[in-house]
Amino acid sequence: MAKQTLVFESPVELSLSDGMLSIMNKETKEITLRALEDIRLVMIDNHSVRITMPLISQFAKLNIGVVFCDEKHMPVSMLMDFESNTLQTKRFRSQLSATIPTNKQIWKQIVEAKIKNQSLLLEKMGHGKSLMANYYQNVHSGDTTNREAIAAKFYWKTLMGKDFIRDRYGEAPNALLNYGYSLLRSMVARSLMNAGLLPMLGVFHHNCYDSYPLADDMMEPYRPYIDYRVVLLMKNGIMEVCRESKKFLLELFYQDIPNGALLLSASSLAGVYDGIGRVVVFPKFS
């Protein structure tokens, strides 16, 4: 049975009852019970939702993701379990002591994986096979020639049309992309913590106002999964963030992305930092 994603958009009270999630409608006082082992992710998208501390503690113990949204319904924070990995202290030290050449090689692999998945998405959409091979086959250590940005220009024009401009504050479907990427960032940050890594210490992203730069790094090869779902929404005439589009984007985490892929990527990165591996593993888009 697939794990469930629960989204709460109306005033409810969430608590722990006999080891289960108790959901009480604040208006009708009706109570619904859900088995915690069937839940993968909980999204709180209403500021009137009340959640008890025992439930939060149980969510953390069972590694259930909890995402909190702001007044614009955008994910802004996520519950993290600081005891999710017994090797955490050792991993922190390995990560902090990583050399510049090591981080440059990691970023090279991330960029290559991202461009390869972008190319595979274009192929899936019928634009031709290996259109971006010239980009991902020529990435240098640290991406010193900026192949990622050069490839992005070709990718977006091919995928969305020559008039599309990828801009965080731009016209539709940019809002859909922003929402999907926010979800992805939260899930990647969670997987990094589960692997005993610090999401706050980036490989390439180093903005002092960025809370999870390593998540921003590691999510790059997964972006095409979001892009694909957004294209499908557009084909159905949905151009903005709404209940239907949010549900559709959330579903990709247990339908499109291979099971365990996010944690495998994070764990392989930890292995590179620990000196027991050289390759950061990412799934191939299909």
Backbone as numpy.savetxt, mean C-alpha at the origin, in Angstrom:
# Nx Ny Nz CAx CAy CAz Cx Cy Cz
-11.60 -19.39 2.91 -12.44 -18.19 2.91 -11.57 -16.95 2.91
-11.85 -15.98 2.03 -11.08 -14.76 1.95 -11.31 -13.89 3.17
-10.25 -13.27 3.65 -10.37 -12.35 4.77 -11.20 -11.14 4.36
-11.91 -10.57 5.32 -12.82 -9.47 5.04 -12.16 -8.11 5.30
-12.60 -7.11 4.55 -12.25 -5.72 4.82 -13.52 -5.01 5.24
-13.51 -4.44 6.43 -14.70 -3.76 6.97 -14.49 -2.25 6.93
-15.45 -1.54 6.36 -15.39 -0.08 6.27 -16.57 0.50 7.06
-16.26 1.38 8.01 -17.31 1.98 8.84 -17.46 3.46 8.48
-18.57 3.78 7.81 -18.82 5.13 7.34 -19.97 5.81 8.09
-20.54 5.13 9.06 -21.64 5.69 9.85 -21.31 5.53 11.33
-21.98 6.28 12.22 -21.67 6.21 13.65 -21.96 4.84 14.25
-20.91 4.17 14.69 -21.04 2.87 15.35 -20.10 2.84 16.55
-20.34 1.88 17.41 -19.43 1.64 18.53 -18.83 0.26 18.37
-17.51 0.21 18.32 -16.80 -1.04 18.11 -16.15 -1.48 19.42
-16.40 -2.71 19.81 -15.84 -3.21 21.07 -15.55 -4.69 20.96
-14.92 -5.23 21.99 -14.59 -6.65 22.06 -15.62 -7.35 22.93
-16.24 -8.41 22.39 -17.26 -9.15 23.13 -17.04 -10.65 22.96
-16.62 -11.31 24.02 -16.37 -12.75 23.98 -15.42 -13.14 22.85
-14.39 -12.32 22.66 -13.39 -12.62 21.64 -13.82 -12.27 20.24
-14.96 -11.58 20.07 -15.45 -11.22 18.75 -15.59 -9.70 18.63
-15.64 -9.22 17.40 -15.89 -7.81 17.15 -17.38 -7.53 17.30
-17.71 -6.61 18.20 -19.09 -6.21 18.40 -19.30 -4.85 17.75
-20.29 -4.78 16.85 -20.59 -3.54 16.13 -21.99 -3.08 16.54
-22.05 -1.97 17.28 -23.34 -1.45 17.72 -23.69 -0.18 16.98
-24.83 -0.21 16.30 -25.35 0.99 15.64 -25.79 1.98 16.71
-25.22 3.17 16.71 -25.50 4.15 17.76 -26.95 4.63 17.76
-27.60 4.56 16.61 -28.97 5.05 16.51 -29.98 3.98 16.90
-29.83 2.78 16.34 -30.81 1.72 16.59 -30.43 0.82 17.75
-29.16 0.91 18.19 -28.61 0.05 19.26 -28.52 -1.42 18.85
-28.72 -1.68 17.56 -28.60 -3.05 17.06 -27.14 -3.49 17.08
-26.89 -4.72 17.49 -25.53 -5.24 17.61 -25.28 -6.37 16.62
-24.15 -6.28 15.92 -23.72 -7.33 15.00 -22.37 -7.83 15.46
-22.18 -9.15 15.42 -20.92 -9.75 15.84 -20.16 -10.31 14.63
-18.86 -10.12 14.62 -18.01 -10.65 13.56 -16.82 -11.38 14.18
-16.46 -12.52 13.60 -15.29 -13.26 14.08 -14.02 -12.53 13.68
-13.14 -12.27 14.64 -11.92 -11.52 14.37 -10.99 -12.24 13.40
-10.99 -13.56 13.44 -10.08 -14.31 12.56 -10.47 -14.20 11.08
-11.68 -13.70 10.81 -12.11 -13.54 9.43 -11.82 -12.14 8.88
-11.20 -11.28 9.70 -11.00 -9.88 9.32 -9.54 -9.63 8.97
-9.31 -8.95 7.88 -7.95 -8.59 7.47 -7.68 -7.10 7.71
-8.68 -6.26 7.42 -8.48 -4.82 7.50 -9.76 -4.14 7.95
-9.61 -3.14 8.82 -10.74 -2.32 9.27 -10.44 -0.87 8.92
-11.38 -0.21 8.27 -11.20 1.20 7.93 -12.25 2.03 8.68
-11.77 3.02 9.44 -12.65 3.93 10.18 -12.78 5.21 9.38
-13.96 5.42 8.78 -14.17 6.57 7.88 -15.33 7.43 8.36
-15.42 7.60 9.68 -16.44 8.46 10.27 -15.93 8.90 11.63
-15.91 10.19 11.86 -15.34 10.71 13.11 -16.21 10.44 14.33
-17.40 9.90 14.13 -18.28 9.57 15.26 -18.16 8.11 15.69
-17.28 7.38 15.02 -17.06 5.98 15.41 -16.30 5.94 16.73
-16.76 5.10 17.64 -16.09 4.90 18.92 -15.51 3.49 18.95
-14.23 3.38 19.36 -13.58 2.09 19.40 -12.88 1.93 20.75
-13.06 0.79 21.39 -12.53 0.58 22.74 -11.08 0.11 22.72
-10.35 0.39 23.78 -8.94 0.01 23.87 -8.73 -1.51 23.85
-9.57 -2.31 24.55 -9.38 -3.77 24.46 -9.47 -4.29 23.03
-10.35 -3.69 22.23 -10.48 -4.12 20.83 -9.24 -3.71 20.04
-8.76 -2.49 20.26 -7.55 -2.03 19.57 -6.39 -2.96 19.89
-6.26 -3.33 21.16 -5.19 -4.24 21.58 -5.31 -5.60 20.89
-6.54 -6.09 20.76 -6.76 -7.39 20.11 -6.48 -7.31 18.62
-6.85 -6.21 17.99 -6.53 -6.00 16.58 -5.01 -6.12 16.37
-4.25 -5.47 17.25 -2.80 -5.48 17.13 -2.24 -6.89 17.32
-2.75 -7.61 18.30 -2.26 -8.95 18.59 -2.52 -9.90 17.42
-3.65 -9.70 16.73 -4.03 -10.59 15.63 -3.56 -10.06 14.27
-2.77 -8.97 14.30 -2.22 -8.40 13.07 -3.32 -7.97 12.10
-4.39 -7.41 12.64 -5.48 -6.88 11.81 -5.20 -5.40 11.56
-5.13 -5.02 10.30 -4.86 -3.63 9.97 -6.03 -2.73 10.30
-5.73 -1.55 10.86 -6.76 -0.57 11.17 -6.33 0.77 10.58
-7.11 1.28 9.63 -6.81 2.53 8.94 -7.81 3.59 9.37
-7.31 4.79 9.68 -8.16 5.90 10.08 -8.16 6.96 8.98
-9.35 7.48 8.66 -9.49 8.48 7.60 -9.76 9.87 8.18
-9.45 10.90 7.40 -9.70 12.27 7.83 -11.06 12.74 7.37
-11.31 14.04 7.53 -12.62 14.59 7.17 -12.88 14.57 5.67
-11.83 14.37 4.87 -11.97 14.27 3.43 -12.05 12.81 2.98
-12.14 11.89 3.96 -12.27 10.45 3.71 -11.00 9.84 3.12
-9.86 10.50 3.36 -8.58 9.97 2.89 -7.85 9.30 4.05
-7.26 8.12 3.84 -6.49 7.46 4.91 -5.35 8.35 5.39
-5.24 8.53 6.71 -4.21 9.41 7.24 -3.29 8.72 8.26
-3.75 7.62 8.86 -2.91 6.93 9.82 -3.33 5.47 9.92
-2.48 4.68 10.58 -2.75 3.26 10.67 -2.22 2.70 11.98
-2.94 1.76 12.55 -2.51 1.10 13.78 -1.31 0.21 13.49
-0.25 0.38 14.27 0.96 -0.41 14.10 1.24 -1.23 15.36
1.71 -2.43 15.17 2.07 -3.31 16.28 3.58 -3.29 16.44
4.08 -2.74 17.55 5.51 -2.62 17.74 6.17 -3.91 18.19
5.40 -4.97 18.41 5.97 -6.25 18.78 5.64 -7.32 17.73
5.48 -6.86 16.49 5.08 -7.77 15.43 6.21 -8.67 14.96
7.45 -8.33 15.31 8.58 -9.13 14.86 9.62 -9.24 15.98
10.01 -10.46 16.30 10.94 -10.67 17.42 12.36 -10.22 17.09
12.66 -10.02 15.80 13.99 -9.57 15.40 14.04 -8.07 15.18
13.06 -7.36 15.70 12.90 -5.95 15.40 14.14 -5.12 15.73
14.69 -5.27 16.94 15.85 -4.48 17.34 17.04 -4.73 16.42
17.27 -6.01 16.11 18.37 -6.37 15.20 18.15 -5.76 13.82
16.90 -5.80 13.34 16.60 -5.27 12.01 16.78 -3.74 11.99
16.36 -3.08 13.07 16.53 -1.63 13.14 18.00 -1.27 12.99
18.86 -2.00 13.71 20.30 -1.71 13.66 20.86 -1.95 12.26
20.44 -3.04 11.63 20.91 -3.34 10.27 20.48 -2.26 9.30
19.26 -1.82 9.45 18.71 -0.79 8.57 19.44 0.54 8.76
19.69 0.90 10.01 20.36 2.16 10.33 21.82 2.18 9.87
22.44 1.01 9.83 23.86 0.93 9.46 24.07 0.61 7.98
23.00 0.56 7.22 23.13 0.24 5.79 24.00 1.28 5.07
24.85 0.81 4.18 25.75 1.70 3.44 25.01 2.39 2.30
25.57 3.47 1.80 24.99 4.18 0.67 24.91 3.28 -0.57
25.98 2.52 -0.90 25.89 1.60 -2.05 24.76 0.57 -1.91
24.53 0.08 -0.67 23.45 -0.89 -0.46 22.10 -0.25 -0.77
21.87 0.96 -0.24 20.61 1.64 -0.49 20.43 1.99 -1.96
21.51 2.32 -2.63 21.43 2.63 -4.06 21.04 1.39 -4.87
21.58 0.22 -4.48 21.22 -1.01 -5.17 19.76 -1.39 -4.90
19.31 -1.15 -3.67 17.90 -1.42 -3.34 16.99 -0.54 -4.19
17.33 0.74 -4.29 16.50 1.66 -5.08 16.50 1.27 -6.55
17.63 0.82 -7.06 17.72 0.34 -8.45 16.72 -0.79 -8.67
16.69 -1.75 -7.74 15.77 -2.89 -7.88 14.31 -2.44 -7.80
14.03 -1.49 -6.93 12.66 -0.98 -6.80 12.21 -0.33 -8.10
13.07 0.51 -8.67 12.73 1.21 -9.92 12.54 0.21 -11.05
13.43 -0.77 -11.15 13.30 -1.79 -12.20 11.98 -2.53 -12.07
11.63 -2.94 -10.85 10.38 -3.69 -10.63 9.17 -2.83 -10.96
9.24 -1.56 -10.60 8.12 -0.66 -10.88 7.89 -0.52 -12.39
8.96 -0.24 -13.12 8.82 -0.04 -14.57 8.39 -1.33 -15.27
8.91 -2.47 -14.81 8.49 -3.75 -15.38 7.00 -3.96 -15.19
6.48 -3.65 -14.01 5.05 -3.82 -13.76 4.22 -2.82 -14.54
4.75 -1.63 -14.73 4.05 -0.66 -15.58 3.97 -1.19 -17.01
5.06 -1.78 -17.48 5.08 -2.35 -18.82 4.10 -3.50 -18.96
4.03 -4.35 -17.93 3.10 -5.48 -17.95 1.65 -5.01 -17.93
1.37 -3.91 -17.23 0.01 -3.37 -17.24 -0.35 -2.84 -18.62
0.58 -2.14 -19.25 0.32 -1.64 -20.61 0.05 -2.81 -21.56
0.80 -3.89 -21.38 0.58 -5.09 -22.20 -0.81 -5.66 -21.95
-1.22 -5.72 -20.68 -2.54 -6.24 -20.33 -3.65 -5.39 -20.95
-3.40 -4.09 -21.06 -4.40 -3.18 -21.62 -4.35 -3.13 -23.14
-3.50 -3.98 -23.75 -3.48 -4.10 -25.21 -2.61 -3.09 -25.93
-1.63 -2.50 -25.22 -0.79 -1.48 -25.86 0.48 -2.05 -26.47
0.70 -3.35 -26.35 1.90 -3.95 -26.91 2.78 -4.56 -25.84
3.62 -5.49 -26.24 4.46 -6.23 -25.30 5.83 -5.57 -25.13
6.29 -5.52 -23.90 7.63 -5.02 -23.55 7.88 -3.61 -24.08
6.85 -2.77 -24.05 7.00 -1.41 -24.55 8.03 -0.61 -23.76
8.21 -0.96 -22.49 9.09 -0.15 -21.64 10.40 -0.87 -21.28
10.73 -1.91 -22.06 11.95 -2.68 -21.79 13.19 -1.80 -21.80
13.23 -0.83 -22.70 14.39 0.05 -22.80 14.59 0.86 -21.53
13.49 1.10 -20.80 13.58 1.87 -19.56 14.08 1.01 -18.41
13.44 -0.18 -18.20 13.83 -0.97 -17.03 15.12 -1.75 -17.22
15.59 -1.87 -18.46 16.86 -2.56 -18.69 18.07 -1.63 -18.57
17.82 -0.36 -18.35 18.92 0.61 -18.29 18.90 1.45 -17.03
18.47 0.84 -15.93 18.46 1.54 -14.64 19.83 1.36 -13.98
20.45 2.47 -13.61 21.75 2.42 -12.94 21.57 2.39 -11.42
22.63 2.09 -10.70 22.60 2.10 -9.24 22.13 3.47 -8.75
21.11 3.47 -7.89 20.56 4.73 -7.40 19.70 5.46 -8.42
19.50 4.84 -9.59 18.75 5.46 -10.70 19.28 6.87 -10.99
20.59 6.96 -11.16 21.24 8.26 -11.37 20.81 8.93 -12.68
20.31 8.16 -13.64 19.85 8.75 -14.90 18.34 9.01 -14.91
17.72 8.80 -13.73 16.30 9.13 -13.53 15.38 8.42 -14.51
15.62 7.11 -14.71 14.78 6.33 -15.63 13.34 6.25 -15.13
13.16 6.29 -13.81 11.81 6.22 -13.26 10.94 7.36 -13.79
11.44 8.59 -13.73 10.67 9.75 -14.17 10.48 9.75 -15.68
11.51 9.37 -16.41 11.42 9.33 -17.87 10.40 8.29 -18.30
10.44 7.12 -17.65 9.48 6.07 -17.96 8.05 6.49 -17.62
7.90 7.23 -16.53 6.58 7.66 -16.08 5.87 8.50 -17.13
6.60 9.37 -17.80 5.99 10.22 -18.83 5.39 9.37 -19.94
6.16 8.39 -20.39 5.65 7.50 -21.44 4.48 6.67 -20.93
4.61 6.15 -19.71 3.60 5.27 -19.12 2.24 5.96 -19.01
2.21 7.16 -18.42 0.93 7.82 -18.21 0.27 8.24 -19.51
1.04 8.70 -20.46 0.47 9.10 -21.75 -0.11 7.89 -22.48
0.56 6.75 -22.35 0.08 5.53 -23.02 -1.14 4.96 -22.30
-1.11 4.95 -20.98 -2.20 4.34 -20.21 -3.45 5.21 -20.17
-3.28 6.50 -19.96 -4.42 7.40 -19.73 -4.73 8.35 -20.88
-3.83 8.42 -21.86 -4.06 9.34 -22.97 -3.12 10.53 -22.92
-2.86 11.12 -24.06 -1.85 12.18 -24.16 -2.20 13.43 -23.39
-3.47 13.64 -23.05 -3.86 14.85 -22.32 -3.82 14.69 -20.81
-3.56 13.45 -20.35 -3.57 13.23 -18.90 -2.29 13.75 -18.26
-2.44 14.39 -17.10 -1.30 14.85 -16.32 -1.44 14.29 -14.92
-0.45 13.51 -14.49 -0.48 12.96 -13.14 -0.09 14.05 -12.15
-1.08 14.51 -11.40 -0.89 15.60 -10.45 -1.76 15.32 -9.23
-1.15 15.33 -8.07 -1.88 15.04 -6.83 -3.14 15.88 -6.71
-3.08 17.11 -7.19 -4.22 18.01 -7.07 -4.90 18.25 -8.41
-4.61 17.37 -9.38 -5.15 17.54 -10.71 -6.56 17.00 -10.87
-7.04 17.06 -12.10 -8.40 16.63 -12.42 -8.50 15.11 -12.38
-9.76 14.63 -12.44 -10.02 13.19 -12.44 -9.25 12.52 -13.58
-8.74 11.30 -13.31 -8.98 10.45 -12.15 -7.92 10.56 -11.05
-7.24 11.70 -10.93 -6.17 11.84 -9.96 -6.63 11.56 -8.53
-7.85 11.97 -8.19 -8.35 11.72 -6.83 -8.47 10.23 -6.55
-8.88 9.46 -7.54 -8.96 8.01 -7.38 -7.57 7.41 -7.17
-6.61 7.87 -7.94 -5.24 7.40 -7.79 -4.70 7.75 -6.40
-4.97 8.98 -5.96 -4.52 9.41 -4.63 -5.08 8.51 -3.55
-6.37 8.21 -3.65 -7.02 7.39 -2.63 -6.42 5.98 -2.62
-6.26 5.41 -3.81 -5.70 4.06 -3.90 -4.28 4.01 -3.37
-3.47 5.01 -3.71 -2.10 5.04 -3.23 -2.03 5.20 -1.72
-2.97 5.96 -1.14 -3.00 6.12 0.32 -3.27 4.78 1.00
-4.19 4.01 0.45 -4.47 2.68 0.98 -3.23 1.80 0.86
-2.62 1.82 -0.30 -1.44 1.00 -0.55 -0.31 1.37 0.41
-0.10 2.65 0.62 0.95 3.12 1.52 0.73 2.58 2.93
-0.51 2.60 3.38 -0.83 2.09 4.71 -0.52 0.60 4.82
-0.91 -0.17 3.80 -0.69 -1.61 3.84 0.80 -1.95 3.75
1.55 -1.18 2.96 2.98 -1.42 2.85 3.68 -1.08 4.16
3.29 0.03 4.79 3.88 0.40 6.08 3.64 -0.69 7.11
2.45 -1.26 7.09 2.11 -2.34 8.02 3.00 -3.57 7.77
3.22 -3.91 6.52 4.05 -5.07 6.21 5.50 -4.85 6.63
5.98 -3.61 6.51 7.35 -3.29 6.92 7.52 -3.48 8.43
6.52 -3.02 9.19 6.56 -3.20 10.63 6.52 -4.69 10.98
5.71 -5.44 10.26 5.62 -6.88 10.51 6.95 -7.58 10.24
7.73 -7.01 9.32 9.03 -7.60 8.98 10.14 -7.07 9.90
9.78 -6.23 10.86 10.76 -5.71 11.81 11.55 -4.53 11.32
11.02 -3.80 10.33 11.72 -2.64 9.76 11.07 -1.33 10.20
11.85 -0.26 10.09 11.36 1.08 10.43 10.82 1.75 9.17
9.50 1.95 9.05 8.96 2.62 7.87 9.42 4.08 7.78
9.91 4.62 8.89 10.31 6.02 8.94 11.69 6.28 8.34
12.42 5.22 7.99 13.78 5.37 7.46 13.80 4.94 6.00
13.80 5.91 5.09 13.67 5.61 3.67 14.96 5.25 2.97
14.82 4.67 1.79 15.95 4.36 0.91 16.20 5.53 -0.02
15.14 6.01 -0.65 15.23 7.12 -1.60 14.46 8.34 -1.11
13.24 8.13 -0.62 12.43 9.24 -0.12 12.96 9.68 1.25
13.19 10.98 1.40 13.76 11.50 2.65 13.11 12.81 3.09
11.91 13.09 2.62 11.24 14.34 3.00 11.02 14.36 4.51
11.45 15.45 5.17 11.35 15.53 6.63 9.90 15.59 7.10
8.97 15.87 6.19 7.55 15.92 6.54 6.83 14.62 6.21
7.60 13.63 5.79 7.04 12.34 5.39 7.20 11.35 6.54
6.08 10.82 7.04 6.13 9.92 8.20 6.66 8.53 7.84
6.38 8.05 6.61 6.74 6.69 6.24 7.49 6.66 4.90
8.68 7.24 4.83 9.40 7.27 3.55 9.75 5.90 3.00
10.02 4.92 3.89 10.34 3.58 3.38 9.11 2.94 2.73
7.94 3.23 3.27 6.70 2.74 2.65 6.52 3.37 1.28
6.88 4.66 1.16 6.80 5.33 -0.15 7.75 4.69 -1.15
8.91 4.24 -0.66 9.86 3.54 -1.54 9.30 2.19 -1.99
8.90 1.38 -1.01 8.53 0.00 -1.28 7.18 -0.16 -2.00
6.35 0.87 -1.98 5.06 0.75 -2.65 5.17 0.97 -4.16
6.30 1.50 -4.62 6.42 1.89 -6.02 6.09 0.76 -7.00
6.64 -0.46 -6.83 6.31 -1.53 -7.79 4.87 -2.00 -7.71
4.16 -1.62 -6.65 2.76 -2.03 -6.48 1.77 -1.00 -7.06
2.25 0.17 -7.40 1.36 1.21 -7.91 0.53 0.77 -9.13
1.11 0.00 -10.07 0.32 -0.42 -11.23 -0.94 -1.20 -10.86
-0.95 -1.88 -9.70 -2.16 -2.58 -9.27 -3.29 -1.57 -9.01
-2.94 -0.44 -8.42 -3.91 0.64 -8.21 -4.33 1.23 -9.55
-3.33 1.50 -10.41 -3.60 2.11 -11.70 -4.60 1.28 -12.50
-4.42 -0.04 -12.46 -5.30 -0.94 -13.22 -6.75 -0.84 -12.72
-6.91 -0.84 -11.41 -8.27 -0.74 -10.85 -8.91 0.61 -11.19
-8.10 1.66 -11.20 -8.63 2.98 -11.56 -9.07 3.00 -13.02
-8.29 2.38 -13.89 -8.68 2.30 -15.31 -10.01 1.56 -15.46
-10.18 0.48 -14.70 -11.44 -0.28 -14.76 -12.61 0.56 -14.26
-12.39 1.34 -13.22 -13.44 2.23 -12.72 -13.82 3.25 -13.79
-12.81 3.80 -14.46 -13.06 4.79 -15.51 -13.87 4.19 -16.65
-13.56 2.95 -16.99 -14.30 2.29 -18.07 -15.78 2.11 -17.72
-16.07 2.09 -16.41 -17.45 1.99 -15.95 -18.06 3.34 -15.62
-17.37 4.40 -16.04 -17.90 5.75 -15.86 -17.71 6.34 -14.48
-16.89 5.71 -13.64 -16.65 6.22 -12.28 -15.31 6.96 -12.28
-15.37 8.26 -12.05 -14.18 9.10 -12.14 -13.76 9.72 -10.81
-14.61 9.60 -9.79 -14.32 10.23 -8.51 -14.41 9.21 -7.37
-13.89 9.62 -6.21 -13.96 8.77 -5.03 -15.38 8.74 -4.49
-15.94 7.54 -4.38 -17.30 7.36 -3.86 -17.33 6.01 -3.15
-18.45 5.64 -2.61 -18.54 4.38 -1.87 -18.17 3.20 -2.77
-18.67 3.21 -3.98 -18.39 2.09 -4.89 -16.91 2.01 -5.26
-16.30 3.16 -5.55 -14.89 3.15 -5.94 -13.99 2.78 -4.76
-14.33 3.23 -3.56 -13.53 2.88 -2.38 -13.57 1.37 -2.14
-14.75 0.79 -2.25 -14.89 -0.66 -2.06 -14.09 -1.41 -3.12
-14.16 -0.95 -4.35 -13.47 -1.62 -5.45 -11.95 -1.55 -5.27
-11.44 -0.42 -4.80 -10.00 -0.28 -4.60 -9.52 -1.10 -3.40
-10.34 -1.18 -2.37 -9.97 -1.98 -1.20 -9.88 -3.47 -1.54
-10.72 -3.91 -2.47 -10.77 -5.33 -2.82 -9.47 -5.84 -3.43
-8.67 -4.94 -4.01 -7.46 -5.40 -4.69 -6.48 -6.05 -3.73
-6.57 -5.71 -2.41 -5.61 -6.25 -1.46 -5.84 -7.72 -1.15
-7.01 -8.24 -1.49 -7.20 -9.68 -1.32 -7.70 -10.34 -2.61
-7.59 -9.62 -3.74 -7.95 -10.21 -5.03 -6.82 -10.11 -6.04
-6.23 -8.93 -6.21 -5.22 -8.71 -7.26 -3.80 -8.99 -6.77
-3.44 -8.39 -5.65 -2.08 -8.57 -5.13 -1.95 -9.97 -4.56
-0.96 -10.75 -5.00 -0.80 -12.13 -4.52 -0.74 -12.20 -2.99
-1.33 -13.23 -2.44 -1.39 -13.40 -0.99 0.02 -13.44 -0.39
0.25 -12.60 0.59 1.54 -12.57 1.26 2.62 -11.79 0.53
2.29 -11.18 -0.61 3.31 -10.51 -1.42 3.92 -9.31 -0.70
3.10 -8.52 -0.03 3.61 -7.33 0.65 4.60 -7.71 1.75
4.26 -8.74 2.51 5.16 -9.18 3.58 6.42 -9.82 3.00
6.29 -10.54 1.88 7.45 -11.14 1.24 8.41 -10.06 0.77
7.89 -8.98 0.19 8.73 -7.88 -0.25 9.47 -7.27 0.93
8.72 -7.01 2.01 9.32 -6.42 3.21 10.37 -7.34 3.83
10.07 -8.63 3.90 11.00 -9.60 4.49 12.27 -9.75 3.66
12.11 -9.72 2.34 13.30 -9.82 1.48 14.17 -8.58 1.61
13.54 -7.41 1.81 14.30 -6.18 2.06 15.07 -6.30 3.37
14.41 -6.84 4.39 15.08 -7.06 5.67 16.27 -8.00 5.51
16.12 -9.00 4.65 17.20 -9.93 4.39 18.40 -9.26 3.75
18.14 -8.29 2.87 19.24 -7.53 2.25 19.98 -6.72 3.32
19.20 -6.08 4.20 19.82 -5.30 5.27 20.61 -6.19 6.23
20.11 -7.40 6.46 20.78 -8.34 7.37 22.00 -9.00 6.74
22.18 -8.83 5.43 23.31 -9.41 4.74 23.14 -10.86 4.35
21.87 -11.36 4.40 21.64 -12.76 4.04 20.97 -12.90 2.67
20.75 -11.79 2.01 20.14 -11.81 0.69 20.60 -10.61 -0.11
20.35 -10.63 -1.41 20.76 -9.51 -2.27 19.61 -8.98 -3.11
18.49 -9.70 -3.10 17.38 -9.34 -3.99 16.14 -8.99 -3.17
15.51 -7.85 -3.51 14.23 -7.47 -2.94 13.15 -8.02 -3.87
12.25 -8.84 -3.33 11.28 -9.58 -4.14 9.99 -8.79 -4.29
9.55 -8.65 -5.54 8.26 -8.02 -5.84 7.50 -8.92 -6.81
6.17 -8.94 -6.71 5.38 -9.76 -7.65 5.36 -9.12 -9.04
5.19 -9.94 -10.05 5.02 -9.43 -11.41 3.54 -9.20 -11.65
3.20 -8.03 -12.15 1.81 -7.70 -12.43 1.25 -8.68 -13.46
0.03 -9.15 -13.20 -0.58 -10.09 -14.15 -2.08 -9.83 -14.24
